Amino acid sequence: MFVKKIFRHIWPQIMKYKWSFFLAFLFYAFRIFFDSILKTFYFKKIIDVISTPSIIKGFVAHELIYLVIITFFILLGGYICSRFGAWCMVYFQSNLMRELADYSFGKIINNSYNFFSNRFVGSLVAKSRRFVRAFEVMHDTFIFNFWSTFITLLGIFIVLFIQAPLIALVFFIWIFVYLFIISFFIKTNMRYDIAKAEADSRVGGRLADVFSNIFALKVFSASSREKILFGGVTQNEQKHRDKSWYFKNKQDAMQAGLMTLVQTVVLYLIIKLWIAGSMNTGTVVLIQIYMVTVFDRLWDLGKATTKFMEAIADMNEVIDIFEVKSDILDLENPEVIKMKRGNIEFKNVSFIYDSGQDVFENFNLTIKSGEKMGLVGHSGAGKSTITKLLLRFMDVSSGAIEIDGQDIRNITQDELRKIISYVPQEPMLFHRTISENITYGKPNATEEEIISAARLAHAHEFISTIKNRYDTLVGERGVKLSGGERQRVAIARVMLTKTPILILDEATSSLDSISEHYIQDAFNELMKGKTTIVIAHRLSTVQKMDRIIVLDKGKIVEEGTHKELLAKQGPYADLWNHQTGGFLE
């Protein structure tokens, strides 16, 4: 079941390199045939010649030379097949690991925003990397252990069936019993391996969570507490690891017992047949070498199967992620975007979170084309939910959101987000250069455009003082920059992307008052002719908006201009009067 599910995802990638895939198996099959079957058989023939009394010594010498020459070509054939097999293997595996890494990345990032909100990023990273490494283990194990063992057993059985039918029959029955018993252990241990892989992912997730919040850990002197919490996670991992390893020890013990049993039986039969004159010395040696070869293969097979199942468990974890049904889906035949002016309408919108929290019920709101609208209200009022619904990070439970009369669910998410620029309260920067971060929304921007956008955002001033200027790496999530600098880079990015709809989620909150003054001027220029939504915690941000909407528990309780709302002495005036330093208390 697990293997079938995995191959449903990786087989199309394998078929891109099918010739190297199949040739690797073919060359390694011939290598095993030459090295493990034919070579040993001709050693047996050499022993037969040496151990046979002969008066014609010249004939013996001639026969030995003939056998040595054949053996040389067998060894040469094995070497050539090994080299060609290795080349095919490297070509196939290297290319496929890249394909699978790209495939995994594509599948994961295609999930909805909500998917990432509910998962540890570190755990996703660990699982994605293990997916590729697990395939490498699976493929190596399959070709070097499973395939090699199958060819070896098949070849040995054919030779023994011709040379010693009774021994071949005993081997056949024993191998059947051996594989049946070991398969039981493998299936049982698979459950332990899956649980162990999941526990390992939780450890990775915990590490990433703590490391990404190291500032909070230091500020609150929480090292001791986090060590205790982390110890609980690693203890759980150890519990699952112990179950898996102890069960594998039982499997090893069973393997050793079965091998001892058949070795004793075969040795007894060999001695009996040799005494009876039914078997010569060469055949005795042949059977002994084959028996050692079979035991080595099967013992390695047991170990390899354990590694294979661990790899299956690792891949299964990621496949489960691949098969998560996205809660935000595009239509199979989406409409072409028909946006003309940027008029936004929320029509009888209801929205309930998965947790059951009811945010909106029959919510209606119209934002006219080119209108600058502010959204204010206490935390939890629904301000950010409005922007997430508009960006289709979440879909409405009922009702519709339309842009110029077109339901946003009828166009693709990518097309929708190409017409909306968004500046969040917490700037989103990649561990790349400042230039790459500014051009993220417009990768083909010229140097002049980049600098112009940075000047408008008042980012050029600080960028010019840095050694590498626009080629400076900003660190993970922009940690090498201050909060205000990160925000200005994020604003410059939006300055560069000329979209008809603009969302500012308290975009100036990390700036000092002087920088904010300059950027407000830039925003005024940026907002001209655009439909703009400004989420405000600092009410001074929305004083000049065309209209201000006051939200409370998902409902519009008041709307109007700044002056109109103050004159009403309603909820907005209360918010304004209760501010300290421009922020809501």
C-alpha positions in Angstrom: 0.0 0.0 0.0 2.7 2.5 1.0 5.0 1.5 -1.9 2.1 1.8 -4.4 1.3 5.3 -3.1 4.9 6.4 -3.3 5.4 5.0 -6.8 2.3 6.9 -8.0 4.3 10.1 -7.4 7.9 9.1 -8.3 7.2 6.8 -11.3 6.5 9.7 -13.8 9.9 11.2 -12.7 11.6 7.8 -13.2 10.3 7.4 -16.7 12.1 10.6 -17.7 15.3 8.7 -17.3 14.0 5.2 -18.2 16.9 4.1 -20.4 19.5 4.7 -17.7 17.2 3.2 -15.1 16.6 -0.1 -17.0 20.2 -0.3 -18.3 21.5 0.0 -14.7 19.4 -3.0 -13.7 20.5 -5.0 -16.8 24.3 -4.3 -16.4 24.2 -5.2 -12.7 22.3 -8.4 -13.5 25.0 -9.5 -15.8 27.7 -8.4 -13.3 26.1 -10.7 -10.7 25.8 -13.5 -13.2 29.5 -13.3 -14.1 30.8 -12.7 -10.5 28.6 -14.8 -8.3 27.4 -17.6 -10.6 29.7 -18.3 -13.5 33.0 -17.5 -11.7 32.2 -19.9 -8.9 31.0 -22.6 -11.3 34.3 -22.5 -13.2 36.2 -22.6 -9.9 34.4 -25.8 -9.3 35.4 -27.1 -12.8 39.1 -26.3 -12.0 38.9 -28.2 -8.7 37.3 -31.1 -10.6 40.3 -31.3 -13.0 42.9 -30.9 -10.2 41.3 -33.5 -8.0 40.8 -36.1 -10.7 43.6 -38.7 -11.0 44.9 -38.7 -14.6 47.7 -40.4 -16.4 47.6 -37.9 -19.2 49.2 -35.0 -17.3 49.5 -32.9 -20.5 45.7 -33.1 -20.9 45.2 -31.8 -17.4 47.5 -28.9 -18.0 45.8 -28.1 -21.3 42.3 -28.2 -19.6 43.5 -26.0 -16.7 44.8 -23.3 -19.1 41.5 -23.4 -21.0 39.5 -23.0 -17.7 41.8 -20.2 -16.5 41.3 -18.3 -19.8 37.5 -18.6 -19.5 37.6 -17.5 -15.9 39.6 -14.4 -16.9 37.0 -13.4 -19.5 34.3 -14.0 -16.9 36.0 -11.7 -14.5 36.6 -9.1 -17.3 32.9 -9.3 -18.3 31.9 -8.7 -14.6 34.2 -5.7 -14.5 32.9 -4.2 -17.7 29.3 -4.7 -16.7 30.1 -3.2 -13.2 31.6 0.0 -14.8 28.7 0.5 -17.3 26.2 -0.2 -14.5 27.8 2.3 -12.2 27.8 5.0 -15.0 24.1 4.4 -15.7 23.4 4.4 -11.9 25.1 7.7 -11.3 23.4 9.4 -14.3 20.0 8.2 -13.3 20.2 8.7 -9.6 21.7 12.2 -9.7 19.2 13.5 -12.2 16.2 11.9 -10.4 17.2 13.2 -7.0 17.2 16.7 -8.5 13.8 16.0 -10.2 12.3 14.8 -6.9 13.7 17.8 -5.0 12.0 20.1 -7.5 8.8 18.0 -7.4 8.7 18.0 -3.6 9.3 21.8 -3.5 6.5 22.4 -6.1 4.0 20.2 -4.4 4.6 21.7 -0.9 4.5 25.4 -2.0 1.3 24.8 -3.9 -0.5 24.3 -0.7 -2.6 27.1 0.8 -1.4 29.7 3.2 -3.5 28.0 5.9 -1.5 24.8 5.4 1.7 26.5 6.4 0.0 28.3 9.3 -0.8 25.0 10.9 2.6 23.3 10.5 6.1 23.6 11.8 8.3 25.1 9.0 11.3 23.1 10.3 9.4 19.9 10.1 8.4 20.6 6.5 12.0 21.3 5.6 13.2 18.1 7.3 10.6 16.0 5.6 11.3 17.5 2.2 15.0 16.8 2.5 14.4 13.3 3.8 12.2 12.6 0.8 15.1 13.0 -1.6 17.6 11.1 0.6 15.1 8.4 1.2 14.8 7.8 -2.5 18.5 7.4 -2.8 18.4 4.8 0.0 15.5 3.0 -1.7 17.1 2.9 -5.1 20.5 1.8 -3.7 18.9 -0.9 -1.6 16.7 -2.1 -4.4 19.4 -2.5 -7.0 22.4 -3.6 -4.7 20.4 -5.8 -2.4 16.9 -6.8 -3.6 17.8 -7.1 -7.3 21.3 -8.6 -6.7 19.8 -11.1 -4.3 17.1 -12.1 -6.7 19.5 -12.7 -9.6 22.0 -14.5 -7.3 19.3 -16.9 -5.9 17.9 -17.5 -9.4 21.3 -18.3 -10.8 22.3 -20.5 -7.9 19.1 -22.4 -7.9 19.4 -23.2 -11.7 23.0 -24.4 -11.3 22.2 -26.5 -8.2 19.2 -28.0 -9.9 21.5 -29.3 -12.6 24.4 -30.3 -10.3 22.6 -31.4 -7.1 18.8 -31.5 -7.4 18.2 -32.6 -3.8 20.2 -29.7 -2.4 18.4 -27.4 -4.8 15.1 -28.6 -3.5 16.1 -28.1 0.2 17.3 -24.6 -0.7 14.1 -23.7 -2.5 11.9 -24.8 0.4 14.1 -23.1 3.0 14.2 -19.8 1.1 10.4 -19.8 0.7 10.0 -20.4 4.5 12.7 -17.8 5.3 11.1 -15.1 3.2 7.6 -15.8 4.5 8.8 -15.5 8.2 11.0 -12.4 7.5 8.1 -10.7 5.6 6.0 -10.9 8.8 8.7 -9.1 10.8 9.1 -6.5 8.1 5.4 -5.7 7.9 5.2 -5.4 11.7 8.3 -3.2 12.0 6.9 -0.9 9.3 4.5 0.6 11.8 7.4 1.2 14.2 9.4 2.9 11.5 6.6 5.2 10.5 6.1 6.2 14.1 9.8 6.8 14.5 9.9 9.0 11.4 7.0 11.1 12.7 8.7 11.5 16.1 11.9 12.5 14.3 10.0 15.2 12.4 8.6 16.5 15.6 12.1 16.9 17.0 13.1 18.8 13.8 10.0 21.0 14.1 10.7 21.8 17.7 14.3 22.8 16.9 13.2 25.1 14.1 10.5 26.7 16.3 13.0 27.4 19.1 15.9 28.6 16.9 13.6 30.9 14.9 12.4 32.4 18.3 15.8 32.6 19.9 15.4 36.3 20.7 12.3 35.5 22.9 14.1 32.6 24.5 17.0 34.9 25.5 14.8 37.8 26.7 12.7 35.5 28.9 15.7 33.4 30.1 13.8 30.3 29.0 16.7 28.1 28.2 16.1 25.7 31.1 12.4 25.5 30.3 13.0 24.9 26.6 15.5 22.1 27.5 12.9 20.4 29.5 10.3 20.7 26.7 12.8 19.5 24.1 13.7 16.6 26.4 10.1 15.5 26.3 10.1 15.5 22.5 13.4 13.6 22.3 12.2 11.1 24.9 9.2 10.4 22.8 11.5 9.9 19.8 13.7 7.5 21.8 10.6 5.5 22.8 9.6 4.9 19.2 13.3 4.3 18.2 13.7 1.7 20.9 10.6 -0.2 19.8 11.8 -0.3 16.3 15.4 -1.3 17.1 14.4 -4.0 19.7 12.1 -5.5 17.2 14.9 -5.6 14.6 17.0 -7.5 17.1 14.3 -10.1 17.2 14.4 -10.2 13.4 18.2 -10.7 13.4 17.9 -13.5 15.9 15.3 -15.3 13.7 17.4 -14.9 10.6 20.5 -16.4 12.3 18.4 -19.3 13.6 17.0 -20.2 10.2 20.4 -20.0 8.6 22.0 -22.2 11.2 19.2 -24.8 10.6 19.6 -25.0 6.9 23.4 -25.0 7.0 23.3 -28.0 9.3 20.8 -29.9 7.1 22.7 -29.1 3.9 26.1 -30.1 5.4 24.6 -33.4 6.5 23.2 -34.1 3.0 26.5 -33.1 1.3 28.6 -35.5 3.6 26.1 -38.3 3.0 26.1 -37.9 -0.8 29.9 -37.6 -0.9 30.4 -40.8 1.1 27.9 -42.5 -1.2 30.0 -41.4 -4.2 27.1 -39.3 -5.6 29.0 -36.1 -5.3 32.6 -35.1 -6.2 34.9 -32.7 -4.5 34.3 -29.8 -6.9 30.5 -30.0 -6.3 31.0 -30.1 -2.5 33.1 -26.9 -2.8 30.6 -25.3 -5.2 27.7 -25.9 -2.8 29.6 -24.6 0.1 30.6 -21.4 -1.7 27.0 -20.9 -3.0 25.7 -21.5 0.5 28.0 -18.8 2.0 27.0 -16.5 -0.9 23.3 -17.1 -0.2 23.7 -16.5 3.5 25.6 -13.3 3.0 23.0 -12.1 0.5 20.0 -12.9 2.7 21.7 -11.5 5.9 22.4 -8.3 4.0 18.9 -8.5 2.6 17.4 -8.4 6.1 19.5 -5.4 7.0 18.7 -3.8 3.7 15.0 -4.4 4.1 15.1 -2.5 7.4 16.8 0.4 5.7 14.3 0.2 2.8 11.3 0.3 5.1 12.8 3.2 7.0 13.1 5.0 3.7 9.6 4.1 2.8 8.4 5.5 6.1 10.3 8.7 5.4 8.9 9.0 1.9 5.4 8.2 3.1 5.5 11.1 5.5 6.1 13.5 2.6 3.7 11.7 0.3 1.0 12.3 2.9 1.7 16.0 2.6 1.6 15.8 -1.2 -1.9 14.3 -1.0 -3.3 16.8 1.4 -6.3 18.3 -0.3 -5.8 22.1 -0.6 -8.6 24.1 1.0 -8.1 26.7 -1.7 -8.5 25.3 -5.3 -8.6 27.0 -8.7 -11.3 26.0 -11.2 -10.3 23.5 -13.8 -11.4 26.0 -16.4 -10.8 29.4 -14.8 -12.1 32.6 -16.3 -9.8 35.2 -17.8 -9.5 38.1 -15.5 -11.7 41.0 -16.6 -10.6 43.7 -14.2 -11.1 47.2 -15.5 -11.3 49.7 -12.6 -10.6 47.8 -9.4 -14.0 48.0 -7.8 -14.2 45.6 -4.8 -17.5 44.2 -3.4 -18.0 41.8 -0.5 -21.6 40.4 -1.1 -23.3 38.7 1.9 -20.0 37.2 2.9 -20.0 34.7 5.8 -16.8 33.2 7.1 -16.1 30.6 9.8 -12.6 29.4 10.7 -12.0 25.6 10.9 -11.9 26.0 14.7 -15.6 27.1 14.5 -14.9 30.8 15.2 -17.5 32.8 13.4 -15.9 36.0 12.0 -18.4 37.3 9.4 -22.1 36.7 8.8 -23.8 38.3 5.8 -21.1 40.9 5.6 -21.4 43.6 2.9 -18.8 46.1 1.8 -18.1 48.0 -1.4 -14.8 49.7 -2.1 -15.0 51.9 -5.1 -12.4 52.0 -7.8 -9.6 54.4 -6.8 -11.0 54.8 -3.2 -8.6 54.9 -0.3 -10.3 53.1 2.6 -9.0 52.6 6.1 -9.9 49.6 8.3 -9.8 50.2 12.1 -10.9 48.3 15.1 -9.6 46.3 18.1 -7.7 43.1 17.6 -10.0 40.3 16.5 -12.4 42.6 14.8 -11.8 41.0 11.4 -9.5 43.5 9.7 -6.8 41.0 8.6 -9.4 38.4 7.7 -10.8 40.8 5.1 -7.4 41.1 3.4 -6.8 37.3 3.6 -10.2 36.7 2.0 -9.5 39.2 -0.7 -6.1 37.6 -1.5 -7.8 34.2 -1.4 -5.5 32.9 1.4 -8.9 31.7 2.6 -12.3 31.2 0.8 -15.6 32.6 2.0 -18.0 30.1 3.7 -20.8 31.7 1.7 -21.5 34.8 -0.3 -18.9 36.2 -2.8 -16.1 38.7 -3.2 -16.1 40.4 -6.6 -13.6 42.6 -8.4 -15.4 44.6 -11.1 -18.3 42.2 -11.0 -16.1 39.0 -11.3 -16.1 36.4 -8.5 -12.5 36.1 -7.5 -13.0 32.3 -7.1 -13.5 32.1 -10.9 -10.0 33.3 -11.7 -6.7 31.6 -10.6 -5.0 32.6 -7.4 -1.9 33.6 -9.3 -3.8 36.0 -11.6 -5.7 37.5 -8.7 -2.5 38.2 -6.7 -0.8 39.8 -9.7 -3.3 42.7 -9.5 -2.9 43.2 -5.7 0.2 44.5 -3.9 0.4 43.8 -0.2 2.7 45.3 2.5 2.3 43.4 5.8 3.0 44.7 9.3 5.9 42.2 9.6 8.0 42.5 6.4 8.7 39.4 4.5 12.3 39.2 3.3 14.3 36.3 1.8 17.9 35.5 2.7 19.0 37.0 -0.6 20.4 40.4 -1.7 18.5 43.6 -1.1 18.1 43.9 -4.9 16.6 40.5 -5.2 14.1 41.2 -2.4 13.1 44.5 -4.0 12.6 42.9 -7.4 10.7 39.8 -6.0 7.4 41.0 -7.5 9.1 42.2 -10.7 12.2 40.0 -11.5 13.0 41.8 -14.8 13.2 45.3 -13.2 16.1 47.5 -14.4 18.7 48.9 -12.0 17.2 52.4 -12.5 13.8 51.1 -11.5 15.2 49.4 -8.4 16.9 52.5 -7.2 13.9 54.7 -8.0 11.6 52.4 -6.0 14.2 52.4 -3.1 14.4 56.2 -3.2 10.6 56.5 -3.0 10.6 54.2 0.0 13.5 56.0 1.6 15.5 52.8 1.6 18.2 54.1 -0.8 19.6 56.3 2.0 20.6 53.4 4.3 21.4 51.0 1.4 24.0 53.5 0.1 25.9 53.3 3.4 26.3 49.5 3.3 29.5 48.1 1.9 27.9 45.9 -0.8 24.9 48.3 -1.3 22.1 46.5 -3.2 24.1 43.3 -3.3 24.1 42.9 0.4 22.6 39.7 1.8 19.9 40.5 4.4 20.1 37.3 6.4 17.3 34.8 7.2 14.0 36.8 7.2 16.1 40.0 7.0 17.7 39.7 10.4 20.7 41.7 9.3 18.5 44.8 8.9 16.6 46.7 11.5 12.9 46.6 11.7 12.5 49.9 9.9 15.0 49.0 7.2 13.2 45.7 6.5 9.9 47.6 6.2 11.4 50.1 3.8 12.7 47.3 1.6 9.3 45.7 1.6 7.7 49.0 0.7 10.2 49.5 -2.1 9.2 46.1 -3.5 5.5 47.3 -3.7 6.6 50.6 -5.2 8.1 48.6 -8.1 5.0 46.5 -8.8 2.4 48.7 -10.3 -0.9 47.0 -9.4 -4.4 48.5 -9.4 -5.2 47.3 -5.9 -3.0 48.0 -2.8 -3.2 46.7 0.7 -1.2 48.3 3.5 -1.3 46.3 6.8 0.1 49.0 9.1 3.0 49.3 6.7 4.7 52.2 8.6 4.5 50.7 12.1 8.3 49.9 12.2 9.4 53.3 11.1 10.6 56.3 13.1 8.5 59.4 12.8 10.8 61.2 10.3 10.9 58.2 7.9 7.2 57.8 8.3 6.6 61.4 7.3 8.6 60.9 4.1 7.1 57.5 3.3 3.6 58.8 3.8 4.3 61.3 0.9 5.5 58.3 -1.2 2.4 56.4 -0.3 0.2 59.3 -1.3 1.8 59.2 -4.7 1.7 55.4 -4.9 -2.0 55.3 -4.0 -3.1 57.7 -6.8 -5.7 56.0 -9.0 -5.5 52.8 -7.0 -8.1 51.0 -4.9 -6.4 51.1 -1.5 -7.1 49.3 1.8 -5.2 50.4 4.8 -5.3 48.4 8.0 -4.5 50.8 10.9 -3.6 50.2 14.5 -2.1 53.7 14.6 -5.1 55.9 13.7 -3.0 58.7 12.4 -2.3 56.5 9.4 -5.8 56.7 8.2 -6.7 60.4 8.8 -6.5 61.3 5.2 -8.4 58.2 3.8 -11.5 58.8 1.7 -13.4 56.6 4.0 -12.8 54.8 7.3 -14.5 51.6 8.3 -14.8 50.7 12.0 -15.1 47.0 12.6 -16.2 45.3 15.7 -16.7 41.5 16.0 -17.0 41.2 12.2 -19.5 43.9 11.7 -19.3 47.5 10.4 -20.3 49.6 13.3 -19.3 53.0 11.8 -18.0 54.5 8.6 -17.1 57.9 7.3 -14.1 60.3 7.0 -11.9 61.0 10.0 -13.6 64.3 10.7 -17.1 62.9 10.3 -16.4 60.0 12.7 -14.9 62.2 15.3 -18.0 64.4 15.1 -20.3 61.5 15.7 -18.6 60.8 19.0 -19.1 57.0 18.4 -16.7 54.0 18.4 -14.1 55.7 16.3 -13.9 58.7 18.6 -13.6 56.3 21.5 -10.7 54.6 19.8 -9.1 57.9 19.0 -9.4 59.2 22.5 -8.0 56.0 24.0 -4.8 56.1 22.0 -1.4 56.5 23.6 1.3 57.6 21.2 -0.9 57.0 18.3 -1.6 53.3 19.0 -4.8 51.6 20.3 -4.6 50.8 24.0 
